[in-house]
């Protein structure tokens, strides 16, 4: 740290009030191992029925794929291609996906932030995708680049978050054709964590990989054996893989980068109104996308994605955190493990504000995701309104919930020392353990210390302003933003990234980035 | 239904607005089977270490028991009794608890409301115990009998609730020495569900059993083979069983009624500040109480209770819904199953209002309770402020969460019909399923329909008043209270209960009910 920065830091510390000098209780950044056995929503027979029906769907009905290149690859692999519909038999699909790795590492520009994807490991990601943003100070509004930066700062500051989805919000004040360059630049300068590239077409994906290579000080080629970037490819359910998605996927695989294939299967709208039907369709669509990654580059890292929830059958509105969504999160894990693939799922909700509903829906989805052994849990902090809003307060509330789960997943230590029979003898019947040596030596770290929860008694809580958790969350995100310091980054690399962004903007002008030109 | 009542009902229906005529979406009352395998917080070796250490605690340090009768029973069974401390060796404790049944039925006065306790069955109970009550209309205040009646009406109306804890709130406007008679009368007239007796001393317990016998039209003796009432006996941790609790327990067992033995083990205060220590102490204390029920009446129905949570080590305030509480709920189930006993656990929180914290804490505890295979989940609706407040709005929010879990625990149907490959063919790539025959034949019941969640879009939600879930909950409990009709009850039995209450009040006057006089 430079002398100047150290001085600034000290100055800030002196100005702090008593409240803000105490650091916020956070878990440490690092791999979280799921020590509970995964639970089963489907029995073995049901799982095989879903598997079999999805292969039948691929064989008989197939999936529409747009784009000459992906269709060529499928045709050459032995699939039937007719009127843009790709059909392939069960042996072929199983053979194609068999080269996908069960786990892989994603290399952040800061090696300490790299994450391993697969096995029993869980990673929570920040909200991504909403066009709008909300906080209690400024209300609901279309997202802009300043808000985007704020969300990246929050995601960087909270240790519970280990990756960023694609665009925490859409920065609607920036031109749509080049904003992926700005958001990637923000990801790589305000954060040193792993993030998702915009995978709409080949060029956007390639831009993210190029910028990542610069940030890591490596040539793009070198990243093929050391993947840095992930993208999410949505299948346009039912049974349609658009060209923008197909080319984005192919570009990522070509560069050895990681892809998540996530069918957008909202039951009742994009799939039959049954879990069985939705899971069959999700599975067929996911397997086809996964196969495409392996056609481009056998062994390319790829993740089985599930996003099955239901719609409100009265209005058609998407619902999240429903019982069906929770079960789908669990069942999706069973399917991913069936194919020995890492699993992506989500923790969403459909509430209009950061209230009890937002939390119980998120918890339903989150527990399903964790008990179903999701490896990448998307939208785990900040998602609101079915994905139409990223909420700063919700980020804080969600991080608190993620920290709770993190603590609950730590192993319990059981030995004579921890049990403390001697302490029980010392205290005796009817006594208390506050002053016991056994307690005194442990009390500081004995229990999880929450960041947001308020355990004051009613009188003190009233005197302190009677704020609910959502109101209290405002001060926490504000403080995180105020105290934010960007992680170190070599000046030359930063400048090289700025040059890359400027060059690409000059090339693109007002044109859309190239769909199919591969790097 | 009488003609007059039918007429009143019709009249009310005509007066209803459009909104209120649509009945609230509720799950059906009935047994809920936990179809997920229980998860393990402790590995097998750790479980045995806890078991062994708790037996060592009973052998070497023992537990203080107040009351000559319980001490006599323990002495006669072969325990060492010294200065009121009961010590017993591992063979004896295992032998004593071996007569307790693994499952039993609790007979409500309405046979359709009877519940089976044990195995994979889950029952959710209403909040019990708080001295205060809160609702958004009238704020926070000491509980009174009218509030008590309202809570019983709510618990009766919501199908997710299958039993009442002991005193939903303390009706502080009634004399403490006789209020158990009034609350039991309310339980038996406003509800036909199972409830807990006040187990403070023998006479209060006996009063509840006597009133239940009248309500069922049976002599008290007959209830011994057909238990109707449950009570909760707290061990005064660390290691002290008070005489009021001991005599209450003995009276219940003597009459063949069911007891839950729940050590009050708040880590850091009443136990060492470790999960290992708390579980050892909980286990020793629970086993001693369970043994006492079997000394009184071998085969008496009894439940292993766990209430292990932690305190805030900075203030000493009890905390609930913490990661440690969630893990204790899971581990408690492992211990109960170790002894082949039904398991009682809880879903509590320590928030000061019905906010995000109240919900995430409740969900942490609730998921731990369900994944740990709790059979009786106490305080599952309405608990607030660490148990100092029963909240009407929280009842509604919690019931919504219980209904979510209920739906998530229903089996998934997987067959060709449900999968709907034909529907997928009909819809085709990029289409939608809204109008498909497969959807049309299912849409009404395809998905869980929430009672409280609002899935309107932002604009409509704003137009409707932008109420959060807690605000919306007010209208729901008010409607439940307004529409309440007491379940049918034979007039003669009702009068006999009134007579019993009046007689007992006359006998007691201002005196405390008898501690040790057994029926």
Interface residues (C-beta under 8 A of the other chain):
Chain A: X36 X37 X39 X40 X41 X42 X46 X49 X50 X53 X56 X57 X60 X61 X63 X64 X85 X140 X236 X238 X239 X240 X267 X268 X269 X270 X271 X272 X273 X274 X275 X276 X277 X280 X281 X310 X312 X313 X315 X316 X317 X319 X322 X323 X324 X326 X327 X331 X350 X351 X352 X353 X354 X355 X356 X357 X358 X359 X360 X361 X363 X364 X367 X368 X371 X385 X386 X388 X389 X397 X400 X401 X404 X405 X406 X407 X408 X410 X412 X413 X414 X415 X416 X418 X419 X420 X421 X423 X424 X425 X427 X428 X429 X430 X431 X432 X433 X434 X436 X438 X439 X442 X443 X444 X446 X447 X448 X450 X452 X453 X454 X455 X456 X457 X458 X461 X466 X468 X469 X470 X473
Chain B: X36 X37 X39 X40 X41 X42 X46 X49 X50 X53 X56 X57 X60 X61 X63 X64 X85 X140 X236 X238 X239 X240 X267 X268 X269 X270 X271 X272 X273 X274 X275 X276 X277 X280 X281 X310 X312 X313 X315 X316 X317 X319 X322 X323 X324 X326 X327 X331 X350 X351 X352 X353 X354 X355 X356 X357 X358 X359 X360 X361 X363 X364 X367 X368 X371 X385 X386 X388 X389 X397 X400 X401 X404 X405 X406 X407 X408 X410 X412 X413 X414 X415 X416 X418 X419 X420 X421 X423 X424 X425 X427 X428 X429 X430 X431 X432 X433 X434 X436 X438 X439 X442 X443 X444 X446 X447 X448 X450 X452 X453 X454 X455 X456 X457 X458 X461 X466 X468 X469 X470 X473
